[in-house]
Amino acid sequence: MSYALFAHFFTGNKNFTAVRNISRALTQNNIAVMRFDFTGLGKSEGKFEDTNFTSNVDDLISVAEFLTKNHHAPKIMIGHSLSGAAAIYAANAIDSIETVATIAAPSNPSHVEHLFDEHIDEIELDGEAIFDIAGRKFTIKKQFLEDIHDQDL
């Protein structure tokens, strides 16, 4: 049996329908899947507004360490959207990863800015802004913008 980590999309959670369906299909093919919520999302601890791309990469590395210590080292990393880019970054720091699969991953983490374009000036001026995605409100801080601009795949 192989073990995989599945990283949900930006502002999503581990129980999103596509994440569950893909995980179920992998499990039916003898691949155990560890789904988790990034810091500040779903049932995780922390505040979303204090996270950024780098903290998402760190979350992936921490989950891989947990899986290795408590079960088996993951060989597969799966990431959806911005988390696909995070999976590529994190895989370089996780020796056991042999395969990275991405779903609609951007070539650059700053791609996610289009989700809150109209709030960029407010973020730059006030240090943060609240925006809406699919009827849910999220706060983005200036540190998030700075962090995604510091990344390059």
Backbone bond lengths (Angstrom), bond angles and torsions (degrees), N, CA, C in turn:
res aa  C-N    CA-C-N  psi(-1)  N-CA   C-N-CA  omega(-1)  CA-C   N-CA-C  phi
1 M - - - 1.449 - - 1.524 109.04 -
2 S 1.327 116.36 136.80 1.460 122.48 173.59 1.521 109.00 -99.36
3 Y 1.327 115.06 158.26 1.458 121.24 177.90 1.525 109.19 -118.57
4 A 1.337 114.67 139.74 1.465 120.83 -179.19 1.524 109.96 -128.46
5 L 1.325 115.51 151.51 1.464 122.93 170.04 1.515 107.62 -107.10
6 F 1.324 117.50 136.75 1.462 121.52 178.92 1.519 108.65 -120.37
7 A 1.321 116.84 118.88 1.460 123.34 180.00 1.526 109.67 -103.77
8 H 1.327 115.87 118.50 1.469 121.25 -178.73 1.531 111.76 -71.12
9 F 1.315 115.63 170.86 1.467 122.39 -177.09 1.532 112.11 -73.31
10 F 1.332 115.73 165.87 1.465 124.50 177.61 1.527 109.29 -54.37
11 T 1.297 117.86 126.50 1.467 127.93 -178.61 1.527 113.26 70.37
12 G 1.322 118.59 6.25 1.463 121.26 179.72 1.515 111.85 -89.67
13 N 1.335 114.55 -160.76 1.455 120.42 175.35 1.522 109.79 -155.12
14 K 1.311 115.90 170.68 1.463 121.86 -174.18 1.520 113.57 -66.57
15 N 1.326 117.83 -14.87 1.458 120.91 -177.32 1.522 113.61 -100.47
16 F 1.313 117.88 8.01 1.462 121.65 175.88 1.529 108.13 -57.68
17 T 1.312 117.38 140.32 1.464 122.73 -173.51 1.523 113.49 -51.23
18 A 1.318 118.07 -47.95 1.471 120.36 -178.42 1.528 111.14 -63.41
19 V 1.316 116.85 -38.80 1.468 120.84 179.05 1.528 109.49 -63.34
20 R 1.322 116.58 -46.03 1.474 120.48 178.59 1.521 111.56 -62.84
21 N 1.330 117.10 -44.80 1.469 120.30 -177.26 1.527 112.48 -65.52
22 I 1.319 116.60 -43.76 1.469 120.04 178.73 1.528 109.73 -65.87
23 S 1.319 116.64 -42.09 1.468 120.72 178.75 1.526 110.72 -61.45
24 R 1.316 116.85 -42.56 1.467 120.86 178.77 1.531 110.68 -61.75
25 A 1.322 116.85 -44.23 1.471 120.38 179.63 1.528 110.97 -62.54
26 L 1.315 117.24 -41.29 1.467 120.36 178.10 1.527 110.91 -65.10
27 T 1.322 116.29 -42.85 1.462 120.59 179.37 1.531 110.99 -61.26
28 Q 1.317 116.32 -39.41 1.469 120.35 178.03 1.531 111.72 -65.76
29 N 1.330 115.94 -16.08 1.464 121.41 177.72 1.530 111.92 -108.13
30 N 1.330 115.41 28.42 1.461 122.89 173.16 1.535 114.10 66.99
31 I 1.327 116.08 32.13 1.466 121.07 174.03 1.525 107.08 -120.09
32 A 1.321 116.51 112.91 1.460 121.14 177.32 1.527 108.22 -73.14
33 V 1.320 116.79 137.38 1.463 121.17 -176.02 1.526 110.10 -121.75
34 M 1.318 115.00 127.63 1.462 121.96 174.04 1.519 107.36 -99.85
35 R 1.335 116.04 109.49 1.464 121.62 173.26 1.523 107.03 -97.86
36 F 1.305 116.97 147.26 1.459 120.43 -179.96 1.517 108.34 -152.07
37 D 1.318 115.40 163.52 1.462 121.61 175.14 1.520 108.88 -101.32
38 F 1.333 115.93 131.03 1.461 119.86 174.05 1.530 109.21 -62.79
39 T 1.312 116.29 156.24 1.457 122.48 178.58 1.526 110.68 -48.58
40 G 1.338 115.04 129.82 1.460 120.98 176.52 1.513 115.23 83.50
41 L 1.318 117.91 2.95 1.466 121.64 -179.77 1.526 109.96 -125.84
42 G 1.332 115.59 154.99 1.458 119.97 178.55 1.515 110.83 57.15
43 K 1.318 115.98 -127.96 1.466 121.01 -177.04 1.527 112.76 -101.31
44 S 1.327 116.51 14.68 1.466 119.17 -179.32 1.525 110.89 -79.49
45 E 1.300 114.31 167.87 1.455 120.70 175.44 1.523 109.21 -88.19
46 G 1.313 116.12 172.91 1.457 121.41 177.00 1.513 112.26 90.38
47 K 1.323 114.39 177.90 1.463 121.48 -178.72 1.521 109.32 -115.77
48 F 1.319 115.70 130.50 1.455 121.10 179.61 1.527 111.32 -55.22
49 E 1.330 117.18 -41.47 1.469 120.33 -175.79 1.525 113.19 -65.37
50 D 1.317 117.49 -15.42 1.466 120.85 177.98 1.527 112.61 -94.79
51 T 1.332 116.72 4.08 1.461 120.66 -178.90 1.522 110.75 -99.53
52 N 1.322 114.70 170.34 1.461 121.24 175.98 1.530 107.86 -161.13
53 F 1.309 116.66 -173.94 1.460 120.63 -178.67 1.529 111.03 -60.07
54 T 1.318 116.69 -44.19 1.465 121.13 -179.56 1.524 111.36 -62.20
55 S 1.325 117.41 -40.66 1.471 119.15 178.71 1.527 110.88 -67.93
56 N 1.337 117.77 -31.23 1.467 120.18 175.12 1.528 110.81 -65.64
57 V 1.321 116.80 -41.51 1.470 120.71 176.01 1.529 109.00 -61.30
58 D 1.327 116.80 -44.22 1.468 120.86 178.59 1.527 111.41 -61.69
59 D 1.349 117.13 -39.35 1.467 120.34 176.51 1.527 110.65 -59.95
60 L 1.324 116.74 -44.67 1.468 120.35 179.19 1.529 111.53 -60.43
61 I 1.311 116.49 -43.32 1.468 120.55 178.94 1.528 110.32 -64.01
62 S 1.332 117.35 -41.40 1.467 121.29 178.72 1.524 111.75 -64.39
63 V 1.322 117.06 -41.23 1.466 120.59 178.62 1.528 109.91 -65.15
64 A 1.328 117.18 -40.27 1.470 120.44 177.28 1.527 110.52 -62.28
65 E 1.324 116.96 -40.87 1.466 120.64 177.93 1.526 110.91 -64.09
66 F 1.334 116.70 -41.82 1.461 120.97 177.43 1.526 110.82 -61.37
67 L 1.314 116.08 -47.46 1.464 120.89 -179.44 1.529 110.91 -61.61
68 T 1.314 116.64 -42.61 1.468 121.49 179.36 1.526 111.11 -62.86
69 K 1.321 116.36 -43.94 1.467 121.27 -178.02 1.527 112.27 -69.89
70 N 1.325 117.49 -37.85 1.456 121.06 -171.21 1.524 115.52 -102.57
71 H 1.315 117.35 -15.61 1.466 120.18 -177.68 1.525 110.62 -140.14
72 H 1.326 114.55 -86.32 1.462 120.30 -178.15 1.524 107.77 -156.30
73 A 1.306 117.04 147.83 1.471 121.06 179.88 1.531 110.27 -63.26
74 P 1.331 117.15 133.50 1.467 119.49 178.95 1.528 111.24 -71.61
75 K 1.322 115.07 142.25 1.463 120.76 175.72 1.523 111.65 -106.48
76 I 1.338 115.52 -18.44 1.468 120.96 -173.98 1.523 108.97 -124.26
77 M 1.326 116.15 136.86 1.459 122.45 175.21 1.526 107.09 -122.07
78 I 1.334 115.92 127.54 1.460 121.61 179.75 1.518 107.59 -121.45
79 G 1.321 117.06 131.50 1.452 120.77 178.74 1.510 111.57 -136.50
80 H 1.322 115.49 138.53 1.458 122.60 -178.77 1.532 109.38 -107.87
81 S 1.317 116.33 127.85 1.461 123.51 177.14 1.536 110.27 60.12
82 L 1.331 117.87 -129.19 1.466 120.37 -178.29 1.531 111.10 -57.03
83 S 1.311 116.12 -32.02 1.467 119.58 178.73 1.522 112.18 -70.77
84 G 1.319 117.50 -18.90 1.462 120.09 171.76 1.516 110.30 -65.94
85 A 1.333 115.72 -42.56 1.468 119.56 176.13 1.528 110.11 -64.94
86 A 1.339 116.87 -40.93 1.468 120.38 177.71 1.528 110.81 -62.93
87 A 1.326 116.67 -36.90 1.467 120.76 178.70 1.525 111.02 -63.56
88 I 1.320 116.62 -39.96 1.469 120.36 178.08 1.531 109.82 -61.99
89 Y 1.331 116.58 -46.35 1.465 120.47 178.04 1.519 111.33 -61.62
90 A 1.343 116.61 -50.02 1.464 121.19 -175.32 1.521 111.95 -64.06
91 A 1.317 116.93 -36.24 1.471 120.70 -177.44 1.522 111.63 -57.54
92 N 1.325 117.05 -31.37 1.466 120.55 178.43 1.525 112.59 -65.71
93 A 1.335 116.67 -22.03 1.465 120.90 -177.77 1.529 112.85 -101.51
94 I 1.335 116.73 -0.29 1.466 120.82 -177.43 1.522 107.90 -117.75
95 D 1.317 116.09 104.13 1.468 121.51 -173.46 1.522 114.24 -58.19
96 S 1.320 117.81 -31.10 1.466 120.38 -174.76 1.529 113.78 -76.54
97 I 1.335 117.68 -16.93 1.470 120.47 -176.25 1.523 110.08 -69.38
98 E 1.330 114.83 125.04 1.465 122.21 177.92 1.523 112.14 -108.79
99 T 1.339 115.97 -24.59 1.461 120.83 -175.25 1.519 109.89 -139.23
100 V 1.327 116.44 137.26 1.459 121.79 172.62 1.521 107.23 -121.67
101 A 1.324 115.61 126.49 1.464 121.26 176.09 1.520 108.03 -117.83
102 T 1.318 116.28 130.94 1.458 119.69 178.77 1.522 109.95 -119.77
103 I 1.317 114.30 150.84 1.453 122.12 177.03 1.525 106.54 -121.12
104 A 1.314 116.64 111.50 1.468 122.65 178.13 1.527 112.54 53.37
105 A 1.321 116.81 40.99 1.465 120.88 178.99 1.526 110.00 -77.70
106 P 1.337 117.16 137.89 1.461 119.63 176.83 1.525 110.98 -74.14
107 S 1.316 116.22 155.60 1.463 119.84 176.96 1.524 111.12 -76.39
108 N 1.331 116.26 -15.12 1.454 121.16 177.81 1.524 108.51 -145.16
109 P 1.327 119.26 133.13 1.462 121.25 -178.67 1.528 114.55 -56.68
110 S 1.325 118.51 -26.70 1.469 120.05 -179.16 1.527 112.47 -66.11
111 H 1.324 117.52 -10.32 1.462 121.70 177.09 1.535 111.68 -55.01
112 V 1.316 117.02 -30.66 1.460 121.63 -176.14 1.534 112.02 -64.91
113 E 1.314 117.79 -17.49 1.469 121.89 -179.79 1.519 113.46 -55.85
114 H 1.324 117.57 -28.15 1.466 119.21 -178.38 1.530 111.99 -60.17
115 L 1.325 117.14 -20.80 1.463 120.94 -179.87 1.527 112.55 -71.52
116 F 1.318 116.71 -22.18 1.462 119.85 -179.40 1.530 111.65 -136.41
117 D 1.334 116.10 32.32 1.477 122.56 178.52 1.523 113.49 -46.73
118 E 1.317 115.74 -46.59 1.462 120.04 -174.49 1.527 113.14 -68.56
119 H 1.322 117.34 -8.08 1.464 121.21 -178.61 1.531 113.54 -108.83
120 I 1.320 117.51 1.40 1.478 120.66 -176.09 1.529 111.55 -58.68
121 D 1.337 117.29 -46.57 1.469 119.82 -179.96 1.528 111.38 -60.90
122 E 1.325 116.17 -41.62 1.464 120.58 178.60 1.531 110.86 -63.56
123 I 1.320 116.81 -41.61 1.468 120.81 178.53 1.524 110.17 -63.04
124 E 1.327 116.00 -44.96 1.470 120.24 179.67 1.529 111.57 -63.11
125 L 1.334 116.75 -39.96 1.462 121.75 -176.64 1.532 112.50 -78.91
126 D 1.342 116.28 -48.64 1.468 121.45 -173.36 1.528 114.39 -97.97
127 G 1.325 116.48 -8.75 1.457 119.52 -179.63 1.514 114.56 89.51
128 E 1.342 117.06 -11.31 1.460 120.95 177.82 1.523 109.97 -168.51
129 A 1.327 114.90 165.22 1.462 121.22 175.81 1.520 108.59 -154.85
130 I 1.326 114.54 152.22 1.460 120.87 176.08 1.517 107.46 -100.69
131 F 1.323 116.46 132.88 1.463 120.78 177.94 1.517 109.02 -134.76
132 D 1.327 115.67 166.63 1.455 122.75 -174.45 1.522 110.51 -115.04
133 I 1.329 116.01 131.62 1.466 121.53 171.62 1.521 106.73 -130.61
134 A 1.318 115.59 120.73 1.472 122.03 177.23 1.527 111.91 51.67
135 G 1.337 115.97 42.05 1.454 120.32 176.56 1.518 115.59 79.70
136 R 1.327 117.57 4.69 1.461 121.10 178.03 1.520 109.54 -115.16
137 K 1.316 116.39 141.17 1.460 121.54 -178.35 1.531 110.62 -94.81
138 F 1.336 113.96 137.91 1.462 121.51 178.69 1.519 108.88 -134.84
139 T 1.325 116.16 148.33 1.461 121.82 174.87 1.523 108.41 -105.69
140 I 1.330 114.71 130.29 1.465 121.38 174.59 1.523 107.15 -113.98
141 K 1.317 115.60 130.38 1.460 120.90 178.15 1.523 110.26 -102.00
142 K 1.313 114.28 161.88 1.460 120.80 -179.78 1.529 111.62 -57.20
143 Q 1.314 117.98 -35.27 1.467 121.17 -179.87 1.523 111.13 -60.64
144 F 1.345 117.83 -30.65 1.465 120.90 177.42 1.527 109.56 -65.12
145 L 1.335 116.13 -46.70 1.474 120.57 178.83 1.522 111.23 -60.79
146 E 1.324 115.95 -46.32 1.464 119.59 -179.94 1.522 110.98 -60.60
147 D 1.325 116.13 -40.37 1.461 120.30 -178.13 1.529 111.85 -66.82
148 I 1.330 118.10 -44.56 1.475 118.38 -178.81 1.524 111.65 -68.23
149 H 1.332 116.49 -26.69 1.470 118.91 177.70 1.529 112.27 -78.32
150 D 1.322 116.43 -17.67 1.470 120.50 178.04 1.526 112.84 -84.58
151 Q 1.330 117.12 -4.51 1.466 121.74 -176.38 1.520 110.51 -99.06
152 D 1.305 115.58 151.79 1.460 120.79 175.92 1.519 108.82 -154.00
153 L 1.313 115.60 122.98 1.465 118.89 176.55 1.503 108.49 -82.08
